[in-house]
Amino acid sequence: MEKKNIDWSNLGFGYIQTDLRYVSNYKNGAWDEGTLTSDSMITISECAGVLQYAQTIFEGLKAYTTEDGHIVTFRPDLNASRLADSAKRLEMPVFPEDRFIEAVEKVVEANAAYVPPFGSGASLYLRPYMFGSSPVIGVKPAEEYQFRIFCTPVGPYFKGGAKPITIRVSDFDRAAPNGTGHIKAGLNYAMSLHAIVSAHEEGFDENMYLDPKTRTKVEETGGANFLFVTKDNKIVTPKSDSILPSITRRSLVYVAKEYLGLEVEEREVLFDEVKDFAECGLCGTAAVISPVGKIYDHGKEICFPSGMEKMGPTTQKLYETLTGIQMGKIEAPEGWIKVIK
C-alpha cells in the first residue's frame, strides 16, 4: 500500500480531508447497517435537534503505525462504552459497542494510506460522533440520529519536545453539579470556549476548573484530566462525578501501578494541596501527558519543583511507558491494542 504524499514531519493538529468516512442513520427505532462514503458533507433540516438544542456527543482516538509495521488503535472498546454512556445521558439511542469497533476498523482500513509511518510522531486521529438529525422545535429529544466517524492525519502534539505549560485557575465553571461534566457532550466544550479564549488572551495555555459547588477542589481542564505526583512519588488523580472519565488517565493509572510499582490515589483533591505536589500533568488523547510548570491563582503563583524546562521524572516515566505500549515497544496488557492490519 502506497502512502499519500504528505509531509508527515510537518503536520499540525488540524483537519485534512481523507477518502472515506462511516455513516449510520437511526430511524423508526433502529440503526441501519451503515456504510462508508466519500461524501464529506452533511445535509440536515434547519430545525435539526443538533442545531436547536445541541444534542450531540463525540469521541476521539488514534490509529498509528507500530514499530513492527502494524496499524493499530488503542483501547477503542473504552471509547465505545463512553459514547454509549454519553448517549444515555442525552436521551440518544446507543450505537452498539461492537458495531462502533467495527466502524473504527473500517474507517482505518479504508484510509490506511493516511496513517503516518512509524517514527514520524504523527498519527491518524479518529472522530466518532452522533447528533440529532430530525426536526425538533419543542424542547425534547430528536427522533432520528446520525452516527459518523471521520479521520484526519495529525502531527505530534508537542513539536520539539514537551515543554511545561502555564495554566490559570478559572473563574468560570466547566460543568454544573449533577450536570453533564462526566460525559463527552459537545455542549460541555461550547461552554469552555470563552474561558479558553480569554485564558490565551491573558497569556495562559489552559484553565484549571474547580468544583462548581464549593470552588475548593480540583476538577479538570477544558479537555484533559489532572495527574499529580507527590514529593514522596505517589500518583494522585482527582475524583469527581463531574469529571470526564479519561481513557488516557485510566491507562496511566494502570501503568503507574502495574508497570512502575507506584502507589496511586484516586480521590478528591483540595486546591490547597496543589502547592505541595512535586509534579503536575494534564492527560488526554492528543498529548498523552502535557506537563504543567506553573499555575496562576489570581495574582499568586504556584511553581512546581519539576520546573519549566521539561517533564518531571515520574511524569516522564509514565509518558514513556504508555507511549511505548502504544507503539509496540513494550508489551501491552491484554486487550489494549486493537490490530487493524
HELIX and SHEET records of a PDB file:
HELIX    1   1 TRP A    8  ASN A   10  5                                   3    
HELIX    2   2 GLY A   49  TYR A   53  1                                   5    
HELIX    3   3 PRO A   76  ARG A   89  1                                  14    
HELIX    4   4 GLU A   97  ALA A  110  1                                  14    
HELIX    5   5 ALA A  112  TYR A  114  5                                   3    
HELIX    6   6 GLY A  186  GLU A  201  1                                  16    
HELIX    7   7 ILE A  247  GLU A  258  1                                  12    
HELIX    8   8 PHE A  271  ASP A  276  5                                   6    
HELIX    9   9 PRO A  313  GLN A  326  1                                  14    
SHEET    1   A 3 ALA A  30  TRP A  31  0                                        
SHEET    2   A 3 ARG A  21  LYS A  27 -1                                        
SHEET    3   A 3 THR A  35  THR A  37 -1                                        
SHEET    1   B 5 ALA A  30  TRP A  31  0                                        
SHEET    2   B 5 ARG A  21  LYS A  27 -1                                        
SHEET    3   B 5 TYR A 145  VAL A 154 -1                                        
SHEET    4   B 5 SER A 123  GLY A 132 -1                                        
SHEET    5   B 5 THR A  56  PHE A  58 -1                                        
SHEET    1   C 7 ALA A  30  TRP A  31  0                                        
SHEET    2   C 7 ARG A  21  LYS A  27 -1                                        
SHEET    3   C 7 TYR A 145  VAL A 154 -1                                        
SHEET    4   C 7 SER A 123  GLY A 132 -1                                        
SHEET    5   C 7 LEU A  61  THR A  65 -1                                        
SHEET    6   C 7 ILE A  71  PHE A  74 -1                                        
SHEET    7   C 7 ILE A 337  VAL A 339 -1                                        
SHEET    1   D 7 GLU A 206  MET A 208  0                                        
SHEET    2   D 7 ILE A 165  VAL A 169  1                                        
SHEET    3   D 7 VAL A 288  ASP A 297  1                                        
SHEET    4   D 7 GLU A 279  GLY A 284 -1                                        
SHEET    5   D 7 ASN A 225  VAL A 229 -1                                        
SHEET    6   D 7 ILE A 235  PRO A 238 -1                                        
SHEET    7   D 7 VAL A 264  ARG A 267  1                                        
SHEET    1   E 4 GLU A 206  MET A 208  0                                        
SHEET    2   E 4 ILE A 165  VAL A 169  1                                        
SHEET    3   E 4 VAL A 288  ASP A 297  1                                        
SHEET    4   E 4 LYS A 300  CYS A 303 -1                                        
END                                                                             
